[in-house]
Amino acid sequence: MNNLLLGCIADDFTGASDLANTLCREGMRTTQYIDTPGANTKADCEAAIIALKSRSIDADEAIHQSLEALAWLRTQGATQFLFKYCSTFDSTRDGNIGPVAEALAAALDTAGVVVCPAFPTTGRTVYQGHLFVNDQLLNESGLQNHPLNPMTDADIRRWLQHQCKNKVGHVAQGAVNNGTGAVRQALDKSVKDKQTLVVVDATTDKDLITIGSACSDAKLITGGSGIALGLPQNFRAKGLLSDAGQSFRPQTGPAIVLAGSCSQATRQQIEHYSSGPKTNINIQQLMADKISVQSVAETLPDDGSVALIYSSAAPEEVKQLQSEFGTDTVAEKIESFFADLASFLVTSGYKRIVVAGGETSGAVVSALNINAFDIGSEIDPGVPTLSTKGEKPIAMALKSGNFGAVDFFAKALLQLQ
């Protein structure tokens, strides 16, 4: 009997593992799939997450991929659906969050759909419709310098309205403070007001659980991984959860850390790293084809230490490179390099891989032809251990650029084994 309850669509690979971490920790048997599985694949889990690489592509293509994922999840028997995006709402004025969310809502014939990127554990909160990173407005937190999706407005209602065809609503903190019934009543009103998407305030995990409870019968929910905190309990209350354990398989042997993110958090983690040699990939030389996978591989240690290979740079340097070579050209070159390097190392017997950066993680996972992950324990908030399925598993950690404490890399390497 198929027991899939929650069908999830994530717009990048690290975001998918972030969500998987939340659902697994809250008691749902969870599998993370890489891209939409084939028609013959059967979901043997309670929560299935399809990880797409749709955050920064053309909006029409993102919609197509997301609807394809939704169709597969519906055939597997899911009764509720979640569209997961970044807790910093990474998108441009043209999309892709709004267009994808509206398309999913239309396909499911629903409205009054929650939009809540809040993740208080990592400092992301929504108040009066504005997204904060710790005590700073989103557009003053450094995210305005994001190389692909610069966030220049913290008002999520206004940002979404640029992206959406239909009206965007808002449920304020006061309603959330008044509990599940008040939130549900506010969402019902938004349906009457013909608001397809509704930004909901949340400043604490308790708020997210309240919102999740209010969405017990919702067809579609959207948000960061935090919005999933209250969903497993809805299924548990109906006697549908197994509360099964984790299926992660740890690995020993050679390991590598690959960092392609330029976020402040990742740059601090690189500076702090001391478990092995660090190699900075000079982008100017990479663009000129003066750096190859083979030349970097030849520098890797054979004394048991773990090398860190990184291309991370300060925002002003990134802007200069983008101006010189083109934003897409630089991104594609870096992603291709890390993808080829990871493939070479796995072929050479590497069993543990830590990756920093959503785009970099997507490139690496695609290059390794990984179809699905089993989920393990949490390394830092939002980042679990992962292991590939099959006879020769690889243990991995895929970290969003902004996530993790300064010692994340060392902790990840330890937990993967």
C-alpha positions in Angstrom: 0.0 0.0 0.0 1.4 3.4 -0.9 1.8 5.6 2.2 3.1 8.8 0.7 1.5 11.7 2.6 3.4 14.9 1.8 4.8 15.7 -1.6 7.4 18.4 -1.7 9.1 20.4 -4.5 12.3 22.3 -3.7 13.9 24.8 -6.1 17.4 23.8 -5.3 19.3 20.8 -3.9 20.6 22.3 -0.6 17.1 23.6 0.1 15.7 20.1 -0.4 18.1 18.6 2.1 17.3 21.4 4.5 13.6 20.5 4.2 14.4 16.8 4.5 16.3 17.5 7.7 13.2 19.2 9.2 10.7 16.5 8.2 13.0 13.6 9.3 13.7 15.2 12.6 9.9 15.6 13.2 9.3 11.9 12.5 8.5 11.6 8.8 10.1 8.8 6.8 11.7 11.0 4.1 13.4 10.5 0.8 15.0 13.2 -1.3 14.9 12.7 -5.0 17.1 14.4 -7.5 14.8 15.7 -10.3 11.5 14.1 -11.0 11.7 10.3 -10.9 10.6 8.2 -13.8 7.1 6.8 -14.0 8.2 3.4 -12.8 9.7 4.7 -9.6 7.5 4.2 -6.5 7.8 6.3 -3.5 8.5 4.2 -0.4 8.3 7.0 2.2 5.9 9.3 4.0 7.5 12.5 2.7 9.0 12.7 -0.8 11.0 15.7 -1.8 11.9 16.4 -5.4 15.0 18.6 -5.6 15.0 20.7 -8.7 17.6 23.2 -9.9 15.0 25.7 -10.9 15.7 28.7 -8.7 17.7 30.8 -11.2 16.5 29.5 -14.5 13.9 30.9 -16.9 10.6 31.3 -15.1 8.6 29.3 -17.7 11.0 26.4 -17.5 10.9 26.5 -13.7 7.1 26.3 -13.9 7.3 23.4 -16.3 9.7 21.4 -14.1 7.6 22.1 -11.0 4.4 21.0 -12.6 6.1 17.9 -13.8 7.2 17.2 -10.3 3.7 17.9 -8.9 2.2 15.4 -11.4 4.5 12.6 -10.3 3.8 13.3 -6.6 0.1 13.2 -7.3 0.4 9.8 -9.0 2.2 8.5 -5.8 -0.8 9.4 -3.7 0.4 12.5 -1.8 -2.5 14.3 -0.1 -0.7 17.6 0.6 2.0 19.5 -1.3 4.8 21.9 -0.2 6.8 24.2 -2.4 10.1 24.9 -0.7 12.3 27.9 -1.5 15.1 29.7 0.3 14.6 31.3 3.7 16.1 34.5 2.2 13.5 34.3 -0.6 16.2 34.2 -3.4 14.5 35.5 -6.5 14.4 38.4 -8.9 11.5 40.8 -9.5 10.4 38.5 -12.4 10.5 35.2 -10.4 10.7 32.4 -9.9 8.9 32.0 -6.6 5.7 33.8 -7.4 5.2 32.3 -10.9 5.9 28.7 -9.7 3.6 29.1 -6.6 0.8 30.5 -8.7 1.1 27.7 -11.2 1.0 25.0 -8.5 -2.0 26.7 -6.9 -3.8 26.7 -10.3 -3.0 23.1 -10.9 -4.4 22.2 -7.5 -7.4 24.6 -7.8 -6.6 26.3 -4.5 -6.1 29.8 -3.2 -5.2 31.4 0.2 -1.8 29.7 -0.1 0.6 30.4 2.7 3.9 32.1 1.8 6.3 32.0 4.8 10.1 31.8 4.3 10.8 32.3 8.0 13.4 30.1 9.7 13.9 31.6 13.2 16.6 29.1 14.2 18.9 30.7 11.6 17.7 34.2 12.2 15.2 34.5 9.3 11.9 36.0 10.5 8.9 37.7 8.9 7.2 40.6 10.5 4.6 42.9 9.0 5.3 41.2 5.7 9.0 42.1 5.8 11.8 39.5 5.9 14.6 39.9 8.4 18.0 38.3 8.7 18.7 38.5 12.4 18.1 42.2 13.3 18.6 43.5 9.7 16.1 43.9 6.9 16.8 41.4 4.1 18.0 44.0 1.7 20.5 45.4 4.2 21.9 42.0 5.3 24.3 41.4 2.4 21.7 39.5 0.4 21.4 42.6 -1.8 24.8 41.5 -3.2 23.7 38.0 -4.1 25.5 37.2 -7.4 22.4 35.6 -9.0 19.3 36.7 -7.1 20.1 40.0 -5.4 17.3 40.8 -2.9 16.8 44.6 -2.9 13.5 44.8 -1.1 12.6 43.2 2.3 8.8 43.6 1.7 7.9 40.1 0.6 4.4 41.2 -0.3 5.6 43.9 -2.7 8.4 41.6 -4.1 5.8 38.8 -4.8 3.4 41.3 -6.3 6.0 42.1 -9.0 6.1 38.4 -9.8 2.4 37.5 -9.6 -0.6 37.9 -11.8 -3.1 37.7 -8.8 -3.4 39.7 -5.6 -1.0 38.9 -2.7 -2.4 38.9 0.8 -1.0 39.2 4.3 -1.7 37.6 7.7 -0.1 39.7 10.4 1.6 38.6 13.6 -1.4 39.5 15.7 -3.5 36.8 14.0 -0.7 34.3 14.4 -0.4 35.1 18.1 -4.1 34.4 18.5 -3.6 30.8 17.4 -4.6 28.2 14.8 -8.2 29.3 14.5 -7.3 32.9 13.8 -4.8 32.0 11.2 -7.3 29.6 9.5 -10.0 32.3 9.6 -7.6 34.9 8.0 -6.6 32.4 5.2 -10.3 31.7 4.5 -10.9 35.4 4.2 -8.0 35.7 1.7 -9.7 33.1 -0.5 -12.9 35.3 -0.5 -10.7 38.3 -1.4 -9.3 36.3 -4.4 -5.8 36.3 -3.0 -3.9 33.3 -4.3 -0.7 33.8 -2.2 -0.7 35.1 1.3 2.4 36.2 3.2 2.2 35.1 6.8 4.2 36.6 9.6 6.4 34.3 11.8 9.0 35.3 14.3 9.4 32.1 16.4 9.2 28.3 15.9 6.0 28.4 17.9 4.5 30.6 15.1 5.5 28.1 12.5 3.9 25.3 14.3 0.7 27.4 14.7 0.7 28.1 10.9 1.4 24.4 10.2 -1.6 23.4 12.3 -3.8 25.9 10.5 -2.8 24.3 7.2 -3.8 20.7 8.2 -6.2 20.5 5.3 -4.5 22.9 2.9 -3.7 21.4 -0.5 -0.6 23.6 -1.0 1.8 25.4 1.4 4.9 27.3 0.4 7.9 28.5 2.4 11.3 27.8 3.8 12.0 24.6 5.6 10.7 26.1 8.8 7.1 26.0 7.5 7.3 22.2 7.7 7.8 22.2 11.5 4.1 21.8 12.2 3.1 19.5 9.3 4.2 16.1 10.6 2.0 16.5 13.7 -1.1 16.9 11.5 -0.5 13.5 10.0 0.5 12.0 13.4 -2.8 13.2 14.9 -4.5 11.2 12.2 -2.6 8.1 13.0 -0.7 8.1 9.7 3.0 8.4 10.8 5.3 5.5 11.4 7.9 7.7 13.3 10.5 5.5 11.7 14.3 6.0 12.2 16.9 7.4 9.9 18.4 5.3 7.0 21.6 7.2 6.5 24.7 5.1 5.9 28.0 6.7 7.2 31.2 6.2 5.2 34.9 6.2 5.9 37.8 6.8 3.4 39.0 9.8 1.4 37.0 13.1 1.7 36.9 16.5 0.1 35.3 19.9 0.8 34.1 22.0 -2.1 33.0 25.6 -1.7 31.5 27.6 -4.5 29.4 30.0 -2.4 30.4 33.6 -2.0 28.2 34.2 1.0 29.6 35.8 4.1 29.0 32.6 6.2 30.8 30.4 3.8 33.8 32.8 3.5 34.1 32.7 7.3 33.9 28.9 7.3 36.7 28.8 4.8 38.9 31.1 6.9 38.2 29.0 10.0 39.0 25.6 8.3 42.1 23.9 9.6 41.5 20.1 8.9 43.8 20.2 5.8 45.2 22.3 3.0 43.1 25.0 1.3 43.3 25.7 -2.4 41.7 28.9 -3.8 40.6 28.5 -7.4 41.6 31.7 -9.2 38.6 32.6 -11.4 40.6 34.6 -13.8 42.9 31.6 -14.5 39.9 29.3 -14.6 38.2 31.4 -17.2 41.4 31.3 -19.2 41.5 27.5 -18.9 44.8 27.7 -17.0 43.3 25.5 -14.2 42.2 22.0 -14.7 40.6 19.2 -12.7 43.8 17.1 -13.1 46.1 19.9 -11.9 44.0 20.5 -8.8 43.7 16.7 -8.1 47.5 16.4 -8.2 47.8 18.8 -5.3 45.5 16.8 -3.0 47.1 15.3 0.2 47.6 11.6 0.8 48.3 11.9 4.5 44.6 11.5 5.6 44.0 15.2 5.9 41.0 16.7 3.9 41.6 19.4 1.4 39.3 22.4 1.0 38.9 23.6 -2.6 37.1 26.9 -3.0 36.2 29.6 -5.4 34.5 31.9 -2.9 35.3 35.6 -3.2 34.2 38.9 -1.8 31.1 40.6 -3.4 33.2 43.4 -5.1 35.5 40.8 -6.7 32.5 38.8 -7.9 30.9 41.9 -9.5 34.1 42.7 -11.3 34.3 39.1 -12.7 30.7 39.2 -13.7 31.2 42.5 -15.5 34.3 41.2 -17.3 33.0 37.8 -18.4 29.2 37.8 -17.9 27.2 36.6 -14.8 26.0 33.3 -16.4 29.4 32.5 -18.0 31.2 32.8 -14.7 28.6 30.8 -12.8 28.6 28.0 -15.5 32.4 27.8 -15.5 32.6 27.5 -11.7 29.8 24.9 -11.5 31.3 22.9 -14.3 34.7 22.8 -12.7 33.4 21.6 -9.3 31.1 19.1 -11.1 34.0 17.6 -13.1 36.3 17.6 -10.0 33.7 15.7 -7.9 33.2 13.1 -10.7 36.9 12.6 -10.9 37.3 12.2 -7.2 34.4 9.7 -6.8 35.9 7.7 -9.6 39.2 7.8 -7.7 37.5 6.3 -4.5 36.4 9.4 -2.5 33.5 8.5 -0.2 32.7 11.7 1.7 31.9 15.0 0.0 30.9 18.3 1.7 29.6 21.0 -0.7 28.9 24.7 0.2 26.6 26.6 -2.1 23.2 25.8 -3.7 24.3 26.1 -7.3 27.5 24.2 -6.7 25.7 21.5 -4.9 23.2 21.1 -7.7 26.1 20.9 -10.3 27.9 18.2 -8.2 24.8 16.1 -7.6 23.9 16.2 -11.2 27.4 15.3 -12.4 27.4 12.3 -10.0 24.1 11.1 -11.5 22.6 10.7 -8.0 18.9 9.8 -8.1 17.9 9.9 -4.4 19.3 10.4 -0.9 18.6 8.8 2.5 18.5 11.4 5.3 20.6 11.3 8.5 21.2 13.5 11.5 21.5 17.3 11.6 24.9 18.8 11.3 23.9 22.4 11.8 20.3 23.9 11.6 19.0 23.2 8.1 21.8 20.8 7.0 21.6 17.0 7.5 23.9 14.2 6.6 23.0 12.4 3.4 23.9 9.1 1.8 23.2 8.0 -1.7 21.2 4.8 -2.4 22.8 1.7 -4.0 25.6 -0.7 -3.3 28.4 1.9 -3.2 27.0 4.8 -1.2 28.6 8.2 -0.9 28.1 10.3 2.2 27.4 13.9 1.5 26.5 17.2 3.1 25.0 19.9 0.9 25.1 23.3 2.6 23.3 26.5 1.5 25.9 29.2 1.3 24.4 31.2 4.3 24.0 28.2 6.6 26.2 26.6 9.2 28.5 27.7 12.1 32.1 28.7 11.4 33.3 25.1 12.2 30.7 23.5 9.9 33.1 21.8 7.6 35.0 19.9 10.3 31.7 18.8 12.0 30.3 17.6 8.7 33.3 15.5 7.9 33.1 13.9 11.3 29.4 13.1 11.1 29.6 11.7 7.6 31.8 8.9 9.0 
